[in-house]
Amino acid sequence: MKSGKKTEDEILCEFLDTFEDHHADVAGNEDSRDGVITHEEWCEYYNNVSMSVDDDAYFEAMMNSTWNLKGDRVTKKGWGGEV
């Protein structure tokens, strides 16, 4: 992109590629890339991430901070700017 900015779609594709790239490497199958993140792909990726974190409590805090797993963070803006 000429302006140096990415569209929401470009950012989403890069995000999804993070999971699919890892799964394709582990599975040894580049054809497994389908634009859908399965439970297996999600778990494989975060299992790999967790191996680099020494403390379980820190990993839990990191996951909750990223994904709001406890549901304690209230947000008013949804994906794509919906209110």
Backbone as XML, in Angstrom:
<?xml version="1.0"?>
<chain id="A" units="angstrom">
  <residue number="1" name="MET">
    <atom name="N" x="0.837" y="-1.165" z="0.000"/>
    <atom name="CA" x="0.000" y="0.000" z="0.000"/>
    <atom name="C" x="0.890" y="1.237" z="0.000"/>
  </residue>
  <residue number="2" name="LYS">
    <atom name="N" x="0.574" y="2.212" z="-0.818"/>
    <atom name="CA" x="1.428" y="3.383" z="-0.986"/>
    <atom name="C" x="1.511" y="4.252" z="0.259"/>
  </residue>
  <residue number="3" name="SER">
    <atom name="N" x="0.428" y="4.384" z="1.004"/>
    <atom name="CA" x="0.418" y="5.265" z="2.167"/>
    <atom name="C" x="1.157" y="4.664" z="3.364"/>
  </residue>
  <residue number="4" name="GLY">
    <atom name="N" x="1.497" y="3.394" z="3.274"/>
    <atom name="CA" x="2.170" y="2.731" z="4.387"/>
    <atom name="C" x="1.203" y="2.228" z="5.435"/>
  </residue>
  <residue number="5" name="LYS">
    <atom name="N" x="-0.088" y="2.368" z="5.197"/>
    <atom name="CA" x="-1.108" y="1.902" z="6.132"/>
    <atom name="C" x="-1.761" y="0.648" z="5.570"/>
  </residue>
  <residue number="6" name="LYS">
    <atom name="N" x="-2.176" y="-0.217" z="6.474"/>
    <atom name="CA" x="-2.836" y="-1.452" z="6.061"/>
    <atom name="C" x="-4.331" y="-1.348" z="6.312"/>
  </residue>
  <residue number="7" name="THR">
    <atom name="N" x="-5.082" y="-2.038" z="5.495"/>
    <atom name="CA" x="-6.525" y="-2.084" z="5.692"/>
    <atom name="C" x="-6.844" y="-3.094" z="6.796"/>
  </residue>
  <residue number="8" name="GLU">
    <atom name="N" x="-8.058" y="-3.050" z="7.308"/>
    <atom name="CA" x="-8.486" y="-4.025" z="8.309"/>
    <atom name="C" x="-8.376" y="-5.443" z="7.754"/>
  </residue>
  <residue number="9" name="ASP">
    <atom name="N" x="-8.733" y="-5.624" z="6.480"/>
    <atom name="CA" x="-8.657" y="-6.949" z="5.865"/>
    <atom name="C" x="-7.219" y="-7.456" z="5.794"/>
  </residue>
  <residue number="10" name="GLU">
    <atom name="N" x="-6.275" y="-6.568" z="5.466"/>
    <atom name="CA" x="-4.866" y="-6.964" z="5.411"/>
    <atom name="C" x="-4.354" y="-7.377" z="6.791"/>
  </residue>
  <residue number="11" name="ILE">
    <atom name="N" x="-4.747" y="-6.630" z="7.805"/>
    <atom name="CA" x="-4.331" y="-6.949" z="9.172"/>
    <atom name="C" x="-4.944" y="-8.276" z="9.617"/>
  </residue>
  <residue number="12" name="LEU">
    <atom name="N" x="-6.221" y="-8.478" z="9.311"/>
    <atom name="CA" x="-6.878" y="-9.733" z="9.669"/>
    <atom name="C" x="-6.205" y="-10.913" z="8.978"/>
  </residue>
  <residue number="13" name="CYS">
    <atom name="N" x="-5.876" y="-10.773" z="7.702"/>
    <atom name="CA" x="-5.208" y="-11.857" z="6.970"/>
    <atom name="C" x="-3.849" y="-12.181" z="7.581"/>
  </residue>
  <residue number="14" name="GLU">
    <atom name="N" x="-3.098" y="-11.156" z="7.967"/>
    <atom name="CA" x="-1.805" y="-11.399" z="8.615"/>
    <atom name="C" x="-1.979" y="-12.114" z="9.946"/>
  </residue>
  <residue number="15" name="PHE">
    <atom name="N" x="-2.995" y="-11.709" z="10.695"/>
    <atom name="CA" x="-3.285" y="-12.349" z="11.981"/>
    <atom name="C" x="-3.621" y="-13.828" z="11.775"/>
  </residue>
  <residue number="16" name="LEU">
    <atom name="N" x="-4.505" y="-14.121" z="10.837"/>
    <atom name="CA" x="-4.888" y="-15.512" z="10.570"/>
    <atom name="C" x="-3.693" y="-16.317" z="10.068"/>
  </residue>
  <residue number="17" name="ASP">
    <atom name="N" x="-2.845" y="-15.688" z="9.268"/>
    <atom name="CA" x="-1.655" y="-16.371" z="8.761"/>
    <atom name="C" x="-0.733" y="-16.823" z="9.884"/>
  </residue>
  <residue number="18" name="THR">
    <atom name="N" x="-0.704" y="-16.072" z="10.981"/>
    <atom name="CA" x="0.139" y="-16.448" z="12.119"/>
    <atom name="C" x="-0.193" y="-17.863" z="12.584"/>
  </residue>
  <residue number="19" name="PHE">
    <atom name="N" x="-1.464" y="-18.169" z="12.701"/>
    <atom name="CA" x="-1.903" y="-19.492" z="13.160"/>
    <atom name="C" x="-1.716" y="-20.535" z="12.066"/>
  </residue>
  <residue number="20" name="GLU">
    <atom name="N" x="-2.090" y="-20.181" z="10.851"/>
    <atom name="CA" x="-2.034" y="-21.157" z="9.767"/>
    <atom name="C" x="-0.600" y="-21.473" z="9.352"/>
  </residue>
  <residue number="21" name="ASP">
    <atom name="N" x="0.277" y="-20.484" z="9.398"/>
    <atom name="CA" x="1.682" y="-20.741" z="9.089"/>
    <atom name="C" x="2.254" y="-21.761" z="10.057"/>
  </residue>
  <residue number="22" name="HIS">
    <atom name="N" x="1.979" y="-21.576" z="11.330"/>
    <atom name="CA" x="2.490" y="-22.508" z="12.341"/>
    <atom name="C" x="1.915" y="-23.902" z="12.111"/>
  </residue>
  <residue number="23" name="HIS">
    <atom name="N" x="0.616" y="-23.995" z="11.871"/>
    <atom name="CA" x="-0.026" y="-25.298" z="11.667"/>
    <atom name="C" x="0.512" y="-25.982" z="10.412"/>
  </residue>
  <residue number="24" name="ALA">
    <atom name="N" x="0.699" y="-25.222" z="9.352"/>
    <atom name="CA" x="1.229" y="-25.802" z="8.106"/>
    <atom name="C" x="2.635" y="-26.344" z="8.335"/>
  </residue>
  <residue number="25" name="ASP">
    <atom name="N" x="3.448" y="-25.624" z="9.129"/>
    <atom name="CA" x="4.801" y="-26.088" z="9.439"/>
    <atom name="C" x="4.774" y="-27.376" z="10.245"/>
  </residue>
  <residue number="26" name="VAL">
    <atom name="N" x="3.904" y="-27.422" z="11.255"/>
    <atom name="CA" x="3.819" y="-28.607" z="12.121"/>
    <atom name="C" x="3.248" y="-29.794" z="11.352"/>
  </residue>
  <residue number="27" name="ALA">
    <atom name="N" x="2.198" y="-29.538" z="10.590"/>
    <atom name="CA" x="1.541" y="-30.619" z="9.856"/>
    <atom name="C" x="2.327" y="-31.022" z="8.612"/>
  </residue>
  <residue number="28" name="GLY">
    <atom name="N" x="3.239" y="-30.141" z="8.183"/>
    <atom name="CA" x="3.998" y="-30.423" z="6.963"/>
    <atom name="C" x="3.122" y="-30.391" z="5.728"/>
  </residue>
  <residue number="29" name="ASN">
    <atom name="N" x="2.058" y="-29.600" z="5.822"/>
    <atom name="CA" x="1.095" y="-29.576" z="4.734"/>
    <atom name="C" x="0.689" y="-28.143" z="4.445"/>
  </residue>
  <residue number="30" name="GLU">
    <atom name="N" x="1.288" y="-27.549" z="3.441"/>
    <atom name="CA" x="0.960" y="-26.174" z="3.058"/>
    <atom name="C" x="-0.484" y="-26.055" z="2.591"/>
  </residue>
  <residue number="31" name="ASP">
    <atom name="N" x="-1.090" y="-27.164" z="2.143"/>
    <atom name="CA" x="-2.479" y="-27.141" z="1.669"/>
    <atom name="C" x="-3.477" y="-26.981" z="2.800"/>
  </residue>
  <residue number="32" name="SER">
    <atom name="N" x="-3.006" y="-27.042" z="4.059"/>
    <atom name="CA" x="-3.924" y="-26.930" z="5.191"/>
    <atom name="C" x="-4.372" y="-25.488" z="5.418"/>
  </residue>
  <residue number="33" name="ARG">
    <atom name="N" x="-3.838" y="-24.546" z="4.661"/>
    <atom name="CA" x="-4.202" y="-23.137" z="4.798"/>
    <atom name="C" x="-5.550" y="-22.895" z="4.127"/>
  </residue>
  <residue number="34" name="ASP">
    <atom name="N" x="-6.554" y="-22.564" z="4.952"/>
    <atom name="CA" x="-7.890" y="-22.375" z="4.411"/>
    <atom name="C" x="-8.580" y="-21.107" z="4.901"/>
  </residue>
  <residue number="35" name="GLY">
    <atom name="N" x="-7.879" y="-20.264" z="5.677"/>
    <atom name="CA" x="-8.475" y="-19.030" z="6.174"/>
    <atom name="C" x="-9.361" y="-19.216" z="7.389"/>
  </residue>
  <residue number="36" name="VAL">
    <atom name="N" x="-9.415" y="-20.434" z="7.915"/>
    <atom name="CA" x="-10.216" y="-20.731" z="9.099"/>
    <atom name="C" x="-9.285" y="-21.250" z="10.178"/>
  </residue>
  <residue number="37" name="ILE">
    <atom name="N" x="-9.368" y="-20.675" z="11.376"/>
    <atom name="CA" x="-8.542" y="-21.134" z="12.488"/>
    <atom name="C" x="-9.337" y="-22.163" z="13.273"/>
  </residue>
  <residue number="38" name="THR">
    <atom name="N" x="-8.861" y="-23.383" z="13.248"/>
    <atom name="CA" x="-9.532" y="-24.458" z="13.972"/>
    <atom name="C" x="-9.073" y="-24.476" z="15.425"/>
  </residue>
  <residue number="39" name="HIS">
    <atom name="N" x="-9.785" y="-25.196" z="16.240"/>
    <atom name="CA" x="-9.398" y="-25.364" z="17.646"/>
    <atom name="C" x="-8.000" y="-25.976" z="17.724"/>
  </residue>
  <residue number="40" name="GLU">
    <atom name="N" x="-7.721" y="-26.937" z="16.868"/>
    <atom name="CA" x="-6.413" y="-27.586" z="16.832"/>
    <atom name="C" x="-5.303" y="-26.574" z="16.487"/>
  </residue>
  <residue number="41" name="GLU">
    <atom name="N" x="-5.544" y="-25.742" z="15.476"/>
    <atom name="CA" x="-4.546" y="-24.734" z="15.090"/>
    <atom name="C" x="-4.312" y="-23.737" z="16.226"/>
  </residue>
  <residue number="42" name="TRP">
    <atom name="N" x="-5.384" y="-23.322" z="16.872"/>
    <atom name="CA" x="-5.303" y="-22.384" z="17.997"/>
    <atom name="C" x="-4.463" y="-22.978" z="19.127"/>
  </residue>
  <residue number="43" name="CYS">
    <atom name="N" x="-4.775" y="-24.205" z="19.492"/>
    <atom name="CA" x="-4.064" y="-24.871" z="20.592"/>
    <atom name="C" x="-2.601" y="-25.116" z="20.247"/>
  </residue>
  <residue number="44" name="GLU">
    <atom name="N" x="-2.318" y="-25.524" z="19.028"/>
    <atom name="CA" x="-0.923" y="-25.734" z="18.605"/>
    <atom name="C" x="-0.116" y="-24.450" z="18.731"/>
  </residue>
  <residue number="45" name="TYR">
    <atom name="N" x="-0.694" y="-23.356" z="18.255"/>
    <atom name="CA" x="0.006" y="-22.072" z="18.293"/>
    <atom name="C" x="0.302" y="-21.662" z="19.729"/>
  </residue>
  <residue number="46" name="TYR">
    <atom name="N" x="-0.724" y="-21.687" z="20.594"/>
    <atom name="CA" x="-0.518" y="-21.230" z="21.967"/>
    <atom name="C" x="0.261" y="-22.231" z="22.808"/>
  </residue>
  <residue number="47" name="ASN">
    <atom name="N" x="0.250" y="-23.489" z="22.446"/>
    <atom name="CA" x="1.131" y="-24.454" z="23.112"/>
    <atom name="C" x="2.585" y="-24.069" z="22.838"/>
  </residue>
  <residue number="48" name="ASN">
    <atom name="N" x="2.868" y="-23.689" z="21.614"/>
    <atom name="CA" x="4.212" y="-23.254" z="21.246"/>
    <atom name="C" x="4.587" y="-21.961" z="21.974"/>
  </residue>
  <residue number="49" name="VAL">
    <atom name="N" x="3.666" y="-21.008" z="22.024"/>
    <atom name="CA" x="3.921" y="-19.752" z="22.735"/>
    <atom name="C" x="4.179" y="-20.028" z="24.213"/>
  </residue>
  <residue number="50" name="SER">
    <atom name="N" x="3.390" y="-20.905" z="24.812"/>
    <atom name="CA" x="3.506" y="-21.149" z="26.254"/>
    <atom name="C" x="4.856" y="-21.756" z="26.634"/>
  </residue>
  <residue number="51" name="MET">
    <atom name="N" x="5.495" y="-22.446" z="25.702"/>
    <atom name="CA" x="6.798" y="-23.042" z="26.004"/>
    <atom name="C" x="7.868" y="-21.984" z="26.243"/>
  </residue>
  <residue number="52" name="SER">
    <atom name="N" x="7.647" y="-20.774" z="25.754"/>
    <atom name="CA" x="8.638" y="-19.715" z="25.941"/>
    <atom name="C" x="8.338" y="-18.844" z="27.163"/>
  </residue>
  <residue number="53" name="VAL">
    <atom name="N" x="7.274" y="-19.180" z="27.904"/>
    <atom name="CA" x="6.898" y="-18.417" z="29.095"/>
    <atom name="C" x="7.169" y="-19.293" z="30.312"/>
  </residue>
  <residue number="54" name="ASP">
    <atom name="N" x="8.026" y="-18.799" z="31.198"/>
    <atom name="CA" x="8.462" y="-19.596" z="32.352"/>
    <atom name="C" x="7.419" y="-19.734" z="33.452"/>
  </residue>
  <residue number="55" name="ASP">
    <atom name="N" x="6.508" y="-18.817" z="33.544"/>
    <atom name="CA" x="5.594" y="-18.777" z="34.681"/>
    <atom name="C" x="4.148" y="-18.936" z="34.206"/>
  </residue>
  <residue number="56" name="ASP">
    <atom name="N" x="3.436" y="-19.941" z="34.723"/>
    <atom name="CA" x="2.050" y="-20.188" z="34.313"/>
    <atom name="C" x="1.142" y="-19.001" z="34.612"/>
  </residue>
  <residue number="57" name="ALA">
    <atom name="N" x="1.351" y="-18.356" z="35.763"/>
    <atom name="CA" x="0.519" y="-17.206" z="36.131"/>
    <atom name="C" x="0.717" y="-16.064" z="35.130"/>
  </residue>
  <residue number="58" name="TYR">
    <atom name="N" x="1.952" y="-15.869" z="34.688"/>
    <atom name="CA" x="2.218" y="-14.819" z="33.704"/>
    <atom name="C" x="1.542" y="-15.169" z="32.372"/>
  </residue>
  <residue number="59" name="PHE">
    <atom name="N" x="1.618" y="-16.431" z="31.958"/>
    <atom name="CA" x="0.975" y="-16.851" z="30.710"/>
    <atom name="C" x="-0.535" y="-16.635" z="30.806"/>
  </residue>
  <residue number="60" name="GLU">
    <atom name="N" x="-1.123" y="-16.994" z="31.948"/>
    <atom name="CA" x="-2.557" y="-16.790" z="32.144"/>
    <atom name="C" x="-2.907" y="-15.304" z="32.056"/>
  </residue>
  <residue number="61" name="ALA">
    <atom name="N" x="-2.113" y="-14.461" z="32.706"/>
    <atom name="CA" x="-2.350" y="-13.015" z="32.663"/>
    <atom name="C" x="-2.216" y="-12.487" z="31.237"/>
  </residue>
  <residue number="62" name="MET">
    <atom name="N" x="-1.219" y="-12.993" z="30.513"/>
    <atom name="CA" x="-1.008" y="-12.572" z="29.126"/>
    <atom name="C" x="-2.211" y="-12.958" z="28.254"/>
  </residue>
  <residue number="63" name="MET">
    <atom name="N" x="-2.695" y="-14.181" z="28.407"/>
    <atom name="CA" x="-3.837" y="-14.642" z="27.613"/>
    <atom name="C" x="-5.098" y="-13.855" z="27.957"/>
  </residue>
  <residue number="64" name="ASN">
    <atom name="N" x="-5.333" y="-13.614" z="29.246"/>
    <atom name="CA" x="-6.518" y="-12.858" z="29.636"/>
    <atom name="C" x="-6.426" y="-11.417" z="29.141"/>
  </residue>
  <residue number="65" name="SER">
    <atom name="N" x="-5.250" y="-10.838" z="29.232"/>
    <atom name="CA" x="-5.068" y="-9.468" z="28.763"/>
    <atom name="C" x="-5.316" y="-9.366" z="27.256"/>
  </residue>
  <residue number="66" name="THR">
    <atom name="N" x="-4.858" y="-10.352" z="26.530"/>
    <atom name="CA" x="-5.011" y="-10.344" z="25.072"/>
    <atom name="C" x="-6.438" y="-10.647" z="24.644"/>
  </residue>
  <residue number="67" name="TRP">
    <atom name="N" x="-7.038" y="-11.684" z="25.240"/>
    <atom name="CA" x="-8.319" y="-12.193" z="24.755"/>
    <atom name="C" x="-9.487" y="-11.946" z="25.696"/>
  </residue>
  <residue number="68" name="ASN">
    <atom name="N" x="-9.259" y="-11.294" z="26.840"/>
    <atom name="CA" x="-10.313" y="-11.012" z="27.816"/>
    <atom name="C" x="-11.100" y="-12.285" z="28.158"/>
  </residue>
  <residue number="69" name="LEU">
    <atom name="N" x="-10.381" y="-13.344" z="28.473"/>
    <atom name="CA" x="-11.002" y="-14.647" z="28.725"/>
    <atom name="C" x="-11.909" y="-14.642" z="29.948"/>
  </residue>
  <residue number="70" name="LYS">
    <atom name="N" x="-11.609" y="-13.804" z="30.922"/>
    <atom name="CA" x="-12.444" y="-13.734" z="32.127"/>
    <atom name="C" x="-13.667" y="-12.846" z="31.914"/>
  </residue>
  <residue number="71" name="GLY">
    <atom name="N" x="-13.669" y="-12.096" z="30.833"/>
    <atom name="CA" x="-14.803" y="-11.236" z="30.525"/>
    <atom name="C" x="-14.920" y="-10.026" z="31.429"/>
  </residue>
  <residue number="72" name="ASP">
    <atom name="N" x="-13.829" y="-9.666" z="32.109"/>
    <atom name="CA" x="-13.897" y="-8.560" z="33.058"/>
    <atom name="C" x="-13.562" y="-7.202" z="32.448"/>
  </residue>
  <residue number="73" name="ARG">
    <atom name="N" x="-13.155" y="-7.178" z="31.208"/>
    <atom name="CA" x="-12.849" y="-5.912" z="30.538"/>
    <atom name="C" x="-14.021" y="-5.573" z="29.624"/>
  </residue>
  <residue number="74" name="VAL">
    <atom name="N" x="-14.625" y="-4.436" z="29.833"/>
    <atom name="CA" x="-15.773" y="-4.018" z="29.043"/>
    <atom name="C" x="-15.289" y="-3.127" z="27.911"/>
  </residue>
  <residue number="75" name="THR">
    <atom name="N" x="-15.679" y="-3.479" z="26.713"/>
    <atom name="CA" x="-15.329" y="-2.662" z="25.555"/>
    <atom name="C" x="-16.609" y="-2.208" z="24.875"/>
  </residue>
  <residue number="76" name="LYS">
    <atom name="N" x="-16.573" y="-1.031" z="24.333"/>
    <atom name="CA" x="-17.752" y="-0.493" z="23.654"/>
    <atom name="C" x="-17.624" y="-0.561" z="22.153"/>
  </residue>
  <residue number="77" name="LYS">
    <atom name="N" x="-16.402" y="-0.812" z="21.665"/>
    <atom name="CA" x="-16.188" y="-0.832" z="20.218"/>
    <atom name="C" x="-15.943" y="-2.261" z="19.780"/>
  </residue>
  <residue number="78" name="GLY">
    <atom name="N" x="-16.719" y="-2.727" z="18.824"/>
    <atom name="CA" x="-16.560" y="-4.083" z="18.311"/>
    <atom name="C" x="-15.649" y="-4.106" z="17.107"/>
  </residue>
  <residue number="79" name="TRP">
    <atom name="N" x="-15.412" y="-5.295" z="16.582"/>
    <atom name="CA" x="-14.586" y="-5.453" z="15.391"/>
    <atom name="C" x="-15.197" y="-4.651" z="14.255"/>
  </residue>
  <residue number="80" name="GLY">
    <atom name="N" x="-14.380" y="-3.917" z="13.551"/>
    <atom name="CA" x="-14.844" y="-3.137" z="12.416"/>
    <atom name="C" x="-15.494" y="-1.831" z="12.812"/>
  </residue>
  <residue number="81" name="GLY">
    <atom name="N" x="-15.422" y="-1.477" z="14.116"/>
    <atom name="CA" x="-15.940" y="-0.195" z="14.561"/>
    <atom name="C" x="-17.410" y="-0.200" z="14.929"/>
  </residue>
  <residue number="82" name="GLU">
    <atom name="N" x="-18.055" y="-1.364" z="14.964"/>
    <atom name="CA" x="-19.470" y="-1.395" z="15.350"/>
    <atom name="C" x="-19.592" y="-1.021" z="16.814"/>
  </residue>
  <residue number="83" name="VAL">
    <atom name="N" x="-20.675" y="-0.331" z="17.149"/>
    <atom name="CA" x="-20.913" y="0.067" z="18.548"/>
    <atom name="C" x="-22.018" y="-0.771" z="19.107"/>
  </residue>
</chain>
